[in-house]
Amino acid sequence: MSGAPAMEADAMEGLKAAMAEAASEVDEMLDALLPKEEGEERSLFAAMRYATMGGGKKLRAFLVLEGARQFGVARHSALRAAAAVEMLHGYSLVHDDLPAMDNDDLRRGKPTVHRAWDEATAILVGDALQTHAFATLAAPETHSDPAVRAELCLQLALASGARGMVGGQMLDMMAEKATAPLDEAAIGRLQMLKTGKLIEFSAEAGAILGRAAAGPRNCLTFYGREIGAAFQIADDLLDLTATAEEAGKATGKDAGAGKATLLGLLGPERARIQAERLVEQAKRHLDGFDERAGLLRALADHVIRRRN
Amino acid sequence: MSGAPAMEADAMEGLKAAMAEAASEVDEMLDALLPKEEGEERSLFAAMRYATMGGGKKLRAFLVLEGARQFGVARHSALRAAAAVEMLHGYSLVHDDLPAMDNDDLRRGKPTVHRAWDEATAILVGDALQTHAFATLAAPETHSDPAVRAELCLQLALASGARGMVGGQMLDMMAEKATAPLDEAAIGRLQMLKTGKLIEFSAEAGAILGRAAAGPRNCLTFYGREIGAAFQIADDLLDLTATAEEAGKATGKDAGAGKATLLGLLGPERARIQAERLVEQAKRHLDGFDERAGLLRALADHVIRRRN
């Protein structure tokens, strides 16, 4: 019994090291994939790099890589898909931070793109990062099987479009202006769309790359769904308790802006219990996987313990 | 000899009728593909429809459809690809019109999206339309061959991303702030990126759908390139001479804003001669095609004669 907490601490250290290693590999891939800072329009290229490289936990990329590991996908394929997901995520952050949206000055401890450059550049950077995500997935270098590439493009688009991430952002904006607070079902739907769908896709992408059967593919998708929901609660708890320095962005904004969060509805205690329940469910979806899923299991535990 | 102008007038009438018919078919396809105006986030869906349906010449869609006709592509496939290109084009217009970009109030004779709704909605509408273009191309319904779908996604992304349309928009923004005017080569590059690449892709898409050999595919691509360049000059001439009512948008802005156009550099006479030369070259790329290319030939002639 006495070994358990130590083992858990070991797993946590192993996870952190693996995530840092993966983030650095993904940064290298982003460096290779994104346009070099040259030519007349180099400030666009520079800002695309600024918005995606060298910062952030790259959780979504990690999910792609670890999902891919379950099916023995070639590292180069997995890294390209992981980089594409980070481009998509980066685009959403750049546009989310715009004055007309959340109007944020700080992101990952650095000025947001529209602060470091200007608003027009930030709009174009987000637009181009989205495009580049699809260009990356569709290119023959990502996988020799065009059916895999087309499926990756389709599922990423479904996860991030009007009925996915962007739809969720629209609901979020509307919630801020609404007079009546959202109920639990409405908040759940909003967050499932806004952040959940892309995390779900990230977990599923490895199975698509590995041409996995529907069974294991669905297990990863469901794992991603629970992890995504737990991650959102953890993010809200962090916003409540962490300092801006720890989080690398403005914190305590949610309560101030009357943001629709499960935390606001349930309170921190019940929200934390809910997140723990989600983590347990997430791990259960991995029951059919072998020891290669160790980092995915550790990640589930990590989600609700992180400080940034 | 005396029959030639009459034949030409007939061809022009035939083209106009065909373009109107195609635009209406593409609108039907957009109606089928875009999310219905229902649910909490219906204003997002409504604005996506507003930005793409029921207005505009749908030149790009027409190019897709007529390109596809050369290779006997199924109408349903061609219409889906045509609708996707119009979604992509619509997104670029919505973002281009934003206050931080061109700050336009009028588009196709109607208030721009950020005027009819608000800025945040316009940002999200553009984002979601881009995503939906890729979702449409990647879906199995567009073509039974996944290699065709992946190639369509890849080429659309290359045409519209940081090294295509968005790169061109960046150059355009920079040109407006620049102290020295651009030279002919720089303007040519700007316009090739900003509007040329997507028109080129539109002409090429039919060949991709038809799994055409490199030879005829390149002919269509080159045709699209010349048409695109001629179209840009015609657009600038129109901006100079047409009324806002005719054009459905603010005109005379280019000269006022010191916009970098070939027209500004060459003057109207030389610019018109240049456009006519491009039209002749465009038609020459169709020499190897049979009578099915009649509308593409007529379109080339039409480009520099249109009033809106």
Interface residues (C-beta under 8 A of the other chain):
Chain A: L34 P35 E40 E41 S43 L44 F45 M48 Y91 H95 L98 A100 M101 D118 E119 A120 T121 I123 L124 G126 D127 A128 Q130 T131 H132 F134 A135 L137 A138 A139 P140 D145 P146 A147 R149 A150 E151 C153 L154 L156 A157 L158 S160 G161 A162 R163 G164 V166 G167 Q169 M170 L171 M173 M174 A186
Chain B: P35 E40 E41 S43 L44 F45 M48 Y91 H95 L98 A100 M101 D118 E119 A120 T121 I123 L124 G126 D127 A128 Q130 T131 H132 F134 A135 L137 A138 A139 P140 D145 P146 A147 R149 A150 E151 C153 L154 L156 A157 L158 S160 G161 A162 R163 G164 V166 G167 Q169 M170 L171 M173 M174 A186
